[in-house]
Amino acid sequence: MRTQRIIDEIGKLPIDQRMLIIEEAIKAIRLKKTRAQLSQAAGELLPHYVSDSELTTFTDLDLEDF
């Protein structure tokens, strides 16, 4: 569906439904952006965690029963 047609169809909806569409679209955009940023950050930090055992010291306790 072309962008202009989508806009035209949304314009036919009641205001409350239009607002819902806008809110959900913004949420989806923010979520995608956040996930991309987290993925990039994890990729940048991975070499540090692989090469520096001090960063993973507490993972030795992961299987401990407290």
Biopython code that builds the backbone (N, CA, C, O; Angstrom):
import numpy as np
from Bio.PDB.StructureBuilder import StructureBuilder

atoms = [
    (1, "MET", "N", (0.852, -1.171, 0.000)),
    (1, "MET", "CA", (0.000, 0.000, 0.000)),
    (1, "MET", "C", (0.901, 1.237, 0.000)),
    (1, "MET", "O", (1.898, 1.289, 0.720)),
    (2, "ARG", "N", (0.555, 2.192, -0.782)),
    (2, "ARG", "CA", (1.350, 3.409, -0.882)),
    (2, "ARG", "C", (1.105, 4.303, 0.332)),
    (2, "ARG", "O", (0.032, 4.285, 0.933)),
    (3, "THR", "N", (2.112, 5.073, 0.668)),
    (3, "THR", "CA", (2.065, 5.930, 1.850)),
    (3, "THR", "C", (0.882, 6.894, 1.802)),
    (3, "THR", "O", (0.168, 7.042, 2.793)),
    (4, "GLN", "N", (0.671, 7.539, 0.680)),
    (4, "GLN", "CA", (-0.416, 8.518, 0.594)),
    (4, "GLN", "C", (-1.775, 7.860, 0.785)),
    (4, "GLN", "O", (-2.670, 8.441, 1.398)),
    (5, "ARG", "N", (-1.927, 6.658, 0.265)),
    (5, "ARG", "CA", (-3.208, 5.951, 0.437)),
    (5, "ARG", "C", (-3.418, 5.605, 1.906)),
    (5, "ARG", "O", (-4.533, 5.719, 2.415)),
    (6, "ILE", "N", (-2.371, 5.188, 2.583)),
    (6, "ILE", "CA", (-2.476, 4.890, 4.014)),
    (6, "ILE", "C", (-2.890, 6.138, 4.780)),
    (6, "ILE", "O", (-3.777, 6.090, 5.632)),
    (7, "ILE", "N", (-2.246, 7.249, 4.471)),
    (7, "ILE", "CA", (-2.580, 8.515, 5.133)),
    (7, "ILE", "C", (-4.033, 8.896, 4.872)),
    (7, "ILE", "O", (-4.739, 9.336, 5.779)),
    (8, "ASP", "N", (-4.473, 8.725, 3.634)),
    (8, "ASP", "CA", (-5.857, 9.043, 3.290)),
    (8, "ASP", "C", (-6.837, 8.158, 4.064)),
    (8, "ASP", "O", (-7.854, 8.643, 4.561)),
    (9, "GLU", "N", (-6.536, 6.884, 4.164)),
    (9, "GLU", "CA", (-7.417, 5.955, 4.878)),
    (9, "GLU", "C", (-7.442, 6.259, 6.373)),
    (9, "GLU", "O", (-8.495, 6.199, 7.008)),
    (10, "ILE", "N", (-6.288, 6.582, 6.925)),
    (10, "ILE", "CA", (-6.231, 6.941, 8.347)),
    (10, "ILE", "C", (-7.048, 8.210, 8.593)),
    (10, "ILE", "O", (-7.718, 8.331, 9.619)),
    (11, "GLY", "N", (-6.994, 9.145, 7.662)),
    (11, "GLY", "CA", (-7.749, 10.389, 7.782)),
    (11, "GLY", "C", (-9.256, 10.185, 7.843)),
    (11, "GLY", "O", (-9.975, 11.063, 8.320)),
    (12, "LYS", "N", (-9.738, 9.067, 7.379)),
    (12, "LYS", "CA", (-11.172, 8.767, 7.401)),
    (12, "LYS", "C", (-11.636, 8.231, 8.760)),
    (12, "LYS", "O", (-12.834, 8.174, 9.038)),
    (13, "LEU", "N", (-10.682, 7.844, 9.593)),
    (13, "LEU", "CA", (-11.023, 7.260, 10.891)),
    (13, "LEU", "C", (-11.382, 8.336, 11.909)),
    (13, "LEU", "O", (-10.991, 9.493, 11.754)),
    (14, "PRO", "N", (-12.121, 7.962, 12.942)),
    (14, "PRO", "CA", (-12.378, 8.903, 14.039)),
    (14, "PRO", "C", (-11.056, 9.294, 14.716)),
    (14, "PRO", "O", (-10.078, 8.549, 14.662)),
    (15, "ILE", "N", (-11.043, 10.450, 15.340)),
    (15, "ILE", "CA", (-9.815, 10.986, 15.943)),
    (15, "ILE", "C", (-9.202, 10.022, 16.949)),
    (15, "ILE", "O", (-7.983, 9.848, 16.960)),
    (16, "ASP", "N", (-10.021, 9.384, 17.805)),
    (16, "ASP", "CA", (-9.455, 8.482, 18.808)),
    (16, "ASP", "C", (-8.722, 7.311, 18.166)),
    (16, "ASP", "O", (-7.694, 6.874, 18.683)),
    (17, "GLN", "N", (-9.222, 6.802, 17.066)),
    (17, "GLN", "CA", (-8.543, 5.715, 16.363)),
    (17, "GLN", "C", (-7.265, 6.206, 15.669)),
    (17, "GLN", "O", (-6.261, 5.495, 15.618)),
    (18, "ARG", "N", (-7.320, 7.423, 15.141)),
    (18, "ARG", "CA", (-6.111, 7.993, 14.532)),
    (18, "ARG", "C", (-5.015, 8.169, 15.568)),
    (18, "ARG", "O", (-3.849, 7.871, 15.313)),
    (19, "MET", "N", (-5.407, 8.662, 16.755)),
    (19, "MET", "CA", (-4.432, 8.851, 17.832)),
    (19, "MET", "C", (-3.813, 7.513, 18.240)),
    (19, "MET", "O", (-2.609, 7.433, 18.485)),
    (20, "LEU", "N", (-4.632, 6.469, 18.313)),
    (20, "LEU", "CA", (-4.138, 5.143, 18.668)),
    (20, "LEU", "C", (-3.109, 4.659, 17.644)),
    (20, "LEU", "O", (-2.069, 4.113, 18.012)),
    (21, "ILE", "N", (-3.401, 4.859, 16.376)),
    (21, "ILE", "CA", (-2.466, 4.457, 15.314)),
    (21, "ILE", "C", (-1.147, 5.207, 15.458)),
    (21, "ILE", "O", (-0.077, 4.610, 15.336)),
    (22, "ILE", "N", (-1.214, 6.497, 15.715)),
    (22, "ILE", "CA", (-0.002, 7.302, 15.874)),
    (22, "ILE", "C", (0.807, 6.827, 17.076)),
    (22, "ILE", "O", (2.024, 6.664, 16.987)),
    (23, "GLU", "N", (0.127, 6.605, 18.199)),
    (23, "GLU", "CA", (0.816, 6.152, 19.405)),
    (23, "GLU", "C", (1.502, 4.809, 19.182)),
    (23, "GLU", "O", (2.659, 4.631, 19.563)),
    (24, "GLU", "N", (0.799, 3.872, 18.570)),
    (24, "GLU", "CA", (1.367, 2.544, 18.333)),
    (24, "GLU", "C", (2.531, 2.603, 17.345)),
    (24, "GLU", "O", (3.510, 1.873, 17.497)),
    (25, "ALA", "N", (2.431, 3.456, 16.347)),
    (25, "ALA", "CA", (3.523, 3.605, 15.383)),
    (25, "ALA", "C", (4.768, 4.168, 16.066)),
    (25, "ALA", "O", (5.881, 3.707, 15.815)),
    (26, "ILE", "N", (4.578, 5.156, 16.920)),
    (26, "ILE", "CA", (5.711, 5.752, 17.642)),
    (26, "ILE", "C", (6.343, 4.728, 18.581)),
    (26, "ILE", "O", (7.567, 4.646, 18.679)),
    (27, "LYS", "N", (5.510, 3.949, 19.272)),
    (27, "LYS", "CA", (6.038, 2.902, 20.158)),
    (27, "LYS", "C", (6.891, 1.906, 19.373)),
    (27, "LYS", "O", (7.975, 1.521, 19.812)),
    (28, "ALA", "N", (6.390, 1.497, 18.215)),
    (28, "ALA", "CA", (7.107, 0.525, 17.393)),
    (28, "ALA", "C", (8.447, 1.086, 16.913)),
    (28, "ALA", "O", (9.451, 0.374, 16.896)),
    (29, "ILE", "N", (8.460, 2.341, 16.531)),
    (29, "ILE", "CA", (9.699, 2.983, 16.073)),
    (29, "ILE", "C", (10.700, 3.065, 17.219)),
    (29, "ILE", "O", (11.877, 2.747, 17.043)),
    (30, "ARG", "N", (10.238, 3.489, 18.391)),
    (30, "ARG", "CA", (11.133, 3.592, 19.546)),
    (30, "ARG", "C", (11.680, 2.232, 19.951)),
    (30, "ARG", "O", (12.863, 2.110, 20.268)),
    (31, "LEU", "N", (10.837, 1.214, 19.944)),
    (31, "LEU", "CA", (11.277, -0.131, 20.313)),
    (31, "LEU", "C", (12.341, -0.643, 19.353)),
    (31, "LEU", "O", (13.348, -1.213, 19.774)),
    (32, "LYS", "N", (12.113, -0.437, 18.070)),
    (32, "LYS", "CA", (13.091, -0.883, 17.070)),
    (32, "LYS", "C", (14.415, -0.143, 17.249)),
    (32, "LYS", "O", (15.484, -0.748, 17.160)),
    (33, "LYS", "N", (14.346, 1.153, 17.500)),
    (33, "LYS", "CA", (15.555, 1.954, 17.697)),
    (33, "LYS", "C", (16.294, 1.504, 18.950)),
    (33, "LYS", "O", (17.517, 1.367, 18.934)),
    (34, "THR", "N", (15.563, 1.274, 20.031)),
    (34, "THR", "CA", (16.180, 0.839, 21.286)),
    (34, "THR", "C", (16.859, -0.510, 21.117)),
    (34, "THR", "O", (17.982, -0.705, 21.580)),
    (35, "ARG", "N", (16.187, -1.435, 20.460)),
    (35, "ARG", "CA", (16.777, -2.763, 20.235)),
    (35, "ARG", "C", (18.042, -2.667, 19.394)),
    (35, "ARG", "O", (19.023, -3.359, 19.665)),
    (36, "ALA", "N", (18.024, -1.822, 18.386)),
    (36, "ALA", "CA", (19.204, -1.647, 17.539)),
    (36, "ALA", "C", (20.367, -1.063, 18.343)),
    (36, "ALA", "O", (21.513, -1.485, 18.185)),
    (37, "GLN", "N", (20.065, -0.090, 19.206)),
    (37, "GLN", "CA", (21.111, 0.517, 20.030)),
    (37, "GLN", "C", (21.682, -0.490, 21.025)),
    (37, "GLN", "O", (22.895, -0.537, 21.227)),
    (38, "LEU", "N", (20.823, -1.294, 21.647)),
    (38, "LEU", "CA", (21.292, -2.305, 22.594)),
    (38, "LEU", "C", (22.134, -3.369, 21.896)),
    (38, "LEU", "O", (23.148, -3.819, 22.429)),
    (39, "SER", "N", (21.711, -3.758, 20.719)),
    (39, "SER", "CA", (22.465, -4.749, 19.951)),
    (39, "SER", "C", (23.846, -4.216, 19.581)),
    (39, "SER", "O", (24.844, -4.930, 19.683)),
    (40, "GLN", "N", (23.894, -2.972, 19.155)),
    (40, "GLN", "CA", (25.174, -2.356, 18.797)),
    (40, "GLN", "C", (26.080, -2.256, 20.022)),
    (40, "GLN", "O", (27.270, -2.561, 19.940)),
    (41, "ALA", "N", (25.529, -1.834, 21.150)),
    (41, "ALA", "CA", (26.317, -1.706, 22.379)),
    (41, "ALA", "C", (26.847, -3.063, 22.822)),
    (41, "ALA", "O", (28.002, -3.174, 23.232)),
    (42, "ALA", "N", (26.014, -4.090, 22.743)),
    (42, "ALA", "CA", (26.455, -5.432, 23.131)),
    (42, "ALA", "C", (27.591, -5.903, 22.228)),
    (42, "ALA", "O", (28.557, -6.505, 22.696)),
    (43, "GLY", "N", (27.469, -5.629, 20.949)),
    (43, "GLY", "CA", (28.529, -6.005, 20.006)),
    (43, "GLY", "C", (29.839, -5.288, 20.283)),
    (43, "GLY", "O", (30.918, -5.862, 20.135)),
    (44, "GLU", "N", (29.735, -4.033, 20.684)),
    (44, "GLU", "CA", (30.941, -3.266, 20.991)),
    (44, "GLU", "C", (31.598, -3.730, 22.287)),
    (44, "GLU", "O", (32.819, -3.651, 22.425)),
    (45, "LEU", "N", (30.801, -4.211, 23.232)),
    (45, "LEU", "CA", (31.348, -4.639, 24.525)),
    (45, "LEU", "C", (31.817, -6.089, 24.543)),
    (45, "LEU", "O", (32.618, -6.462, 25.399)),
    (46, "LEU", "N", (31.341, -6.901, 23.628)),
    (46, "LEU", "CA", (31.682, -8.319, 23.616)),
    (46, "LEU", "C", (33.186, -8.593, 23.675)),
    (46, "LEU", "O", (33.607, -9.430, 24.474)),
    (47, "PRO", "N", (34.011, -7.928, 22.871)),
    (47, "PRO", "CA", (35.454, -8.212, 22.941)),
    (47, "PRO", "C", (36.036, -7.958, 24.339)),
    (47, "PRO", "O", (36.956, -8.658, 24.762)),
    (48, "HIS", "N", (35.512, -6.980, 25.040)),
    (48, "HIS", "CA", (36.009, -6.686, 26.387)),
    (48, "HIS", "C", (35.661, -7.821, 27.355)),
    (48, "HIS", "O", (36.481, -8.195, 28.195)),
    (49, "TYR", "N", (34.459, -8.360, 27.240)),
    (49, "TYR", "CA", (34.045, -9.451, 28.110)),
    (49, "TYR", "C", (34.792, -10.739, 27.785)),
    (49, "TYR", "O", (35.041, -11.553, 28.674)),
    (50, "VAL", "N", (35.147, -10.926, 26.528)),
    (50, "VAL", "CA", (35.889, -12.118, 26.129)),
    (50, "VAL", "C", (37.326, -12.052, 26.633)),
    (50, "VAL", "O", (37.881, -13.066, 27.055)),
    (51, "SER", "N", (37.925, -10.880, 26.593)),
    (51, "SER", "CA", (39.348, -10.761, 26.924)),
    (51, "SER", "C", (39.641, -10.363, 28.367)),
    (51, "SER", "O", (40.782, -10.498, 28.808)),
    (52, "ASP", "N", (38.660, -9.882, 29.112)),
    (52, "ASP", "CA", (38.903, -9.415, 30.478)),
    (52, "ASP", "C", (38.074, -10.233, 31.465)),
    (52, "ASP", "O", (36.873, -10.008, 31.615)),
    (53, "SER", "N", (38.722, -11.180, 32.132)),
    (53, "SER", "CA", (37.989, -12.073, 33.036)),
    (53, "SER", "C", (37.418, -11.354, 34.247)),
    (53, "SER", "O", (36.501, -11.868, 34.888)),
    (54, "GLU", "N", (37.934, -10.182, 34.574)),
    (54, "GLU", "CA", (37.387, -9.437, 35.709)),
    (54, "GLU", "C", (35.948, -8.991, 35.455)),
    (54, "GLU", "O", (35.179, -8.800, 36.397)),
    (55, "LEU", "N", (35.594, -8.829, 34.212)),
    (55, "LEU", "CA", (34.236, -8.399, 33.884)),
    (55, "LEU", "C", (33.216, -9.523, 34.073)),
    (55, "LEU", "O", (32.018, -9.265, 34.197)),
    (56, "THR", "N", (33.688, -10.757, 34.094)),
    (56, "THR", "CA", (32.766, -11.892, 34.219)),
    (56, "THR", "C", (32.965, -12.662, 35.523)),
    (56, "THR", "O", (32.506, -13.798, 35.646)),
    (57, "THR", "N", (33.636, -12.065, 36.481)),
    (57, "THR", "CA", (33.921, -12.742, 37.749)),
    (57, "THR", "C", (32.662, -13.256, 38.423)),
    (57, "THR", "O", (32.642, -14.393, 38.896)),
    (58, "PHE", "N", (31.631, -12.462, 38.478)),
    (58, "PHE", "CA", (30.421, -12.858, 39.194)),
    (58, "PHE", "C", (29.621, -13.935, 38.475)),
    (58, "PHE", "O", (28.739, -14.539, 39.085)),
    (59, "THR", "N", (29.896, -14.194, 37.208)),
    (59, "THR", "CA", (29.171, -15.261, 36.518)),
    (59, "THR", "C", (29.575, -16.625, 37.056)),
    (59, "THR", "O", (28.863, -17.606, 36.841)),
    (60, "ASP", "N", (30.704, -16.706, 37.752)),
    (60, "ASP", "CA", (31.092, -17.966, 38.389)),
    (60, "ASP", "C", (30.071, -18.374, 39.457)),
    (60, "ASP", "O", (29.962, -19.551, 39.800)),
    (61, "LEU", "N", (29.344, -17.420, 39.965)),
    (61, "LEU", "CA", (28.361, -17.690, 41.015)),
    (61, "LEU", "C", (26.968, -17.995, 40.469)),
    (61, "LEU", "O", (26.045, -18.244, 41.245)),
    (62, "ASP", "N", (26.805, -17.980, 39.167)),
    (62, "ASP", "CA", (25.479, -18.146, 38.573)),
    (62, "ASP", "C", (24.785, -19.438, 38.993)),
    (62, "ASP", "O", (23.568, -19.452, 39.175)),
    (63, "LEU", "N", (25.535, -20.509, 39.147)),
    (63, "LEU", "CA", (24.911, -21.799, 39.474)),
    (63, "LEU", "C", (24.907, -22.092, 40.962)),
    (63, "LEU", "O", (24.478, -23.170, 41.374)),
    (64, "GLU", "N", (25.373, -21.164, 41.771)),
    (64, "GLU", "CA", (25.391, -21.353, 43.224)),
    (64, "GLU", "C", (23.975, -21.257, 43.779)),
    (64, "GLU", "O", (23.172, -20.442, 43.325)),
    (65, "ASP", "N", (23.681, -22.096, 44.763)),
    (65, "ASP", "CA", (22.386, -22.067, 45.417)),
    (65, "ASP", "C", (22.495, -21.223, 46.683)),
    (65, "ASP", "O", (23.226, -21.571, 47.610)),
    (66, "PHE", "N", (21.772, -20.125, 46.712)),
    (66, "PHE", "CA", (21.865, -19.230, 47.864)),
    (66, "PHE", "C", (20.732, -19.438, 48.816)),
    (66, "PHE", "O", (20.657, -18.763, 49.843)),
]
sb = StructureBuilder()
sb.init_structure("model")
sb.init_model(0)
sb.init_chain("A")
sb.init_seg("    ")
for serial, (resi, resn, name, xyz) in enumerate(atoms, 1):
    if name == "N":
        sb.init_residue(resn, " ", resi, " ")
    sb.init_atom(name, np.array(xyz, "f"), 0.0, 1.0, " ", f" {name:<3s}", serial, name[0])
structure = sb.get_structure()
